[in-house]
Amino acid sequence: MDIPGLPARRSALSLLDAVLRRGETLDQAANAALRRVRGEPDKALARAIAAEVLRWKQDFDALIDSATKQRLADDAKPRQVLAMMLAQWLRFETPPHAVIATGLPLLTGGPRRLAHGVFSTLVKREVKLPAAPTLPEAIRQRWGERADGIAAGLALPPPLDLTLKDAGSAAEWAQKLGGVSLMPGHVRLQRGDAITGLAGYAEGAWWIQDLAASLPARLLGQKQGGRVLDLCAAPGGKTLQLAAAGWDVTALDISKRRLERLADNLERTGLAAHVVAANALEWEPDAPFDAIVLDAPCTSTGTCRRHPDVLHRIGPAQIAEMAQLQARLLERAAGWLVPGGRLVYAVCSLEREEGEDQLSRISLMPDPIRADELPPGLTPGAEGWLRTDPGMVADAGGLDGFFIARLVNESVGSA
């Protein structure tokens, strides 16, 4: 019989192997890695352990190396098990004896004795983690002067943001749910409760959406009956926002499975949209649109506080591949606007190649974002676009990293 809690640790180890050795995301690896874990609490624990190892991996590795005479290989199983043990002790405050009881059974023979000795040494030293995770050197070089601020935003898992169907009801829902509102139509909660059990879920009064992720659709404002295309729309947060703001929404995505989630959200909220399953690189609209939101596929490095696997999976090759796709999508979308129509381009990426550099390739003109359109603490750059990162709005719990630009079609005949 398994030691209580051991299946969750085995699954956490499988998750780490999938991310670090095979380059999978935590979400991609979850089904296979968690299939033998019973109960949602243990599944959540397995994911939490893996996520904390990935979030603090540089620091756990440094502690492990400080207590070994010969450096363990990067992919050595004892290294990953020790990192899991340190995550439970230093991040979850699990007593060392309990950590040992559920950690050492993951190893056999000499590696078990090695792990026991290293962990015991670190416990005796009463080691501590720094205030913020240490980023891999390649990432620090890419993010430059922003790196320290971003790292500070990764120290804690993010809070839970809700976007409200009725933007004017933020104060009411903040009080009802015990949260805070950072701008109209938004409520922020601390994580903990099951989402489906919260007031307002069943009747579709709100949906989950990071505050930064809600900004692109907000930048188009209210438009009763105006035609808007939500390109790469699934799972649908921006579609719901646009529909609630009065737009006639066409939601297009290549993934039929993800569009099923969008359809479920539309049904739950009672909102309407024209849902299209198609490849945006091949699809053609019947008529141009008044507005387009292109939240393009990207490396998602801006979501590193909730998906720390991106800190270890993404490099120059993935960035270049995504930048090429984004450029093609932007070029096509720019031709689907009416004269005077606006396009909001967004990526949840911290990489310049996927953000600022994309704008040099497009014929549309800037429509600068204004400070009064943003939550307190955020300011557009001098060029009129917005870049957010996890270190911003820190006192209120931070937000995801995004690049957002609003553009306008000033071709002949524009209003």
Long-range contacts (C-beta under 8 A, 24 or more apart in sequence): 3-101, 3-102, 3-105, 5-42, 5-45, 5-102, 6-102, 6-105, 6-106, 7-36, 7-37, 7-38, 7-42, 8-37, 8-42, 8-43, 8-45, 8-46, 8-49, 9-46, 9-49, 9-84, 9-102, 9-103, 9-106, 10-36, 10-106, 11-36, 11-37, 11-43, 11-46, 12-45, 12-46, 12-47, 12-49, 12-50, 12-53, 12-84, 13-77, 13-80, 13-81, 13-84, 13-106, 15-46, 15-47, 15-50, 16-50, 16-53, 16-54, 16-80, 16-83, 16-84, 17-80, 19-50, 19-54, 19-309, 19-312, 19-313, 20-75, 20-80, 20-312, 21-75, 23-313, 24-309, 24-313, 25-307, 25-309, 25-310, 25-313, 26-50, 26-51, 26-54, 26-307, 26-309, 27-307, 48-92, 49-84, 49-87, 49-88, 49-92, 50-84, 51-157, 51-308, 51-309, 52-87, 52-91, 52-92, 53-80, 53-83, 53-84, 53-87, 54-308, 54-309, 54-311, 54-312, 55-133, 55-154, 55-308, 55-311, 56-87, 56-90, 56-91, 56-129, 56-133, 56-134, 57-83, 57-311, 57-312, 58-133, 58-134, 58-135, 58-136, 59-129, 59-130, 59-133, 59-134, 60-86, 60-87, 62-134, 63-122, 63-127, 64-118, 64-122, 66-122, 67-117, 67-118, 67-121, 67-122, 67-125, 68-114, 68-118, 77-106, 77-107, 77-111, 78-107, 78-111, 78-114, 78-115, 78-118, 81-106, 81-107, 81-111, 81-115, 82-115, 82-118, 82-119, 85-115, 85-119, 86-119, 86-122, 89-119, 89-123, 90-127, 90-128, 90-129, 91-129, 96-120, 96-123, 131-155, 135-311, 136-311, 136-312, 138-315, 139-311, 142-350, 142-351, 143-350, 146-350, 146-389, 146-391, 148-391, 149-389, 149-391, 149-392, 150-304, 150-350, 150-389, 150-390, 150-391, 150-401, 151-391, 152-390, 152-391, 152-394, 153-305, 153-389, 153-390, 153-391, 153-392, 153-394, 153-398, 154-304, 154-305, 154-308, 154-390, 156-305, 157-191, 157-305, 157-306, 158-191, 158-210, 158-305, 158-306, 158-390, 158-397, 158-398, 158-399, 158-400, 159-188, 159-189, 159-190, 159-191, 159-397, 160-188, 160-189, 160-190, 160-191, 160-195, 160-208, 161-186, 161-187, 161-188, 161-189, 161-208, 161-209, 161-210, 161-211, 161-214, 161-399, 162-186, 162-187, 162-188, 162-189, 162-206, 162-207, 162-208, 162-209, 163-206, 163-207, 163-208, 163-209, 163-214, 163-237, 163-240, 163-241, 164-205, 164-206, 165-204, 165-205, 165-206, 165-207, 165-240, 165-244, 165-269, 165-271, 166-205, 166-244, 167-244, 167-245, 169-205, 173-200, 173-205, 173-206, 176-200, 180-396, 182-211, 182-375, 182-376, 182-393, 182-396, 183-211, 183-374, 183-375, 183-376, 185-214, 185-218, 186-211, 186-214, 186-375, 188-396, 188-397, 201-268, 202-268, 204-268, 204-269, 204-270, 204-271, 205-269, 207-236, 207-237, 207-240, 207-265, 207-269, 208-237, 209-237, 209-241, 210-303, 210-306, 210-399, 210-400, 211-375, 211-393, 211-399, 211-400, 212-302, 212-348, 212-388, 212-399, 212-400, 212-401, 212-402, 213-237, 213-238, 213-295, 213-348, 213-400, 213-402, 214-238, 214-241, 215-346, 215-374, 215-386, 215-388, 215-402, 215-404, 216-293, 216-295, 216-344, 216-346, 216-402, 216-404, 217-241, 217-242, 217-245, 217-293, 217-344, 218-373, 219-344, 219-369, 219-373, 219-404, 219-406, 220-245, 220-247, 220-291, 220-293, 220-342, 220-344, 221-245, 222-246, 223-247, 223-290, 223-291, 226-290, 226-291, 227-287, 227-289, 227-290, 227-291, 228-289, 228-290, 228-291, 228-292, 228-293, 229-285, 229-289, 229-291, 229-292, 229-293, 229-333, 229-336, 230-273, 230-293, 230-295, 231-280, 231-292, 231-293, 231-294, 231-295, 231-296, 231-329, 231-333, 232-280, 232-294, 232-295, 232-296, 232-297, 232-329, 233-259, 233-262, 233-295, 234-258, 234-259, 234-261, 234-262, 235-261, 235-262, 235-265, 236-261, 236-262, 236-265, 236-266, 238-293, 238-295, 239-265, 239-266, 239-271, 239-273, 240-265, 240-266, 240-269, 240-271, 242-273, 242-293, 243-271, 243-272, 243-273, 244-269, 244-271, 247-291, 248-274, 249-273, 249-274, 250-274, 250-276, 250-285, 250-289, 251-275, 251-276, 252-276, 252-277, 252-278, 252-280, 252-283, 253-277, 254-278, 254-279, 254-280, 280-329, 280-332, 280-333, 281-328, 281-329, 281-332, 285-336, 288-336, 288-337, 288-338, 288-341, 289-336, 289-337, 289-338, 289-341, 290-337, 290-338, 290-341, 290-342, 291-337, 291-341, 291-342, 291-343, 291-344, 292-333, 292-336, 292-337, 292-341, 292-342, 292-343, 292-344, 293-343, 293-344, 293-346, 294-329, 294-330, 294-333, 294-343, 294-344, 294-345, 294-346, 295-346, 295-347, 295-348, 296-325, 296-326, 296-329, 296-330, 296-345, 296-346, 296-347, 296-354, 297-322, 297-325, 297-326, 297-329, 298-322, 298-326, 298-347, 298-348, 298-349, 298-351, 298-354, 299-349, 299-351, 299-354, 300-348, 300-349, 301-348, 301-349, 301-350, 301-351, 301-401, 302-347, 302-348, 302-349, 302-350, 302-388, 302-389, 302-390, 302-400, 302-401, 302-402, 302-403, 303-348, 303-400, 303-401, 304-350, 304-390, 304-401, 305-390, 305-398, 305-400, 306-400, 319-351, 319-353, 319-354, 320-353, 322-349, 322-354, 323-351, 323-353, 323-354, 323-357, 323-358, 326-354, 326-358, 327-358, 327-361, 330-358, 330-361, 330-362, 331-361, 331-362, 334-362, 334-363, 334-364, 334-407, 334-409, 337-364, 337-409, 338-409, 339-409, 339-410, 339-411, 339-412, 339-413, 339-414, 339-415, 340-408, 340-409, 340-410, 340-413, 340-414, 340-415, 341-408, 341-409, 342-367, 342-406, 342-407, 342-408, 342-409, 343-406, 343-407, 343-408, 343-409, 344-404, 344-405, 344-406, 344-407, 345-404, 345-405, 345-406, 345-407, 346-402, 346-403, 346-404, 346-405, 347-402, 347-403, 348-400, 348-401, 348-402, 349-401, 349-402, 349-403, 350-389, 350-401, 354-403, 355-385, 355-387, 355-403, 355-405, 356-385, 356-387, 356-403, 359-385, 359-405, 359-407, 362-407, 364-407, 364-408, 364-409, 364-410, 365-407, 365-408, 365-409, 365-410, 366-405, 366-406, 366-407, 366-408, 367-406, 367-407, 367-408, 368-406, 369-404, 369-405, 369-406
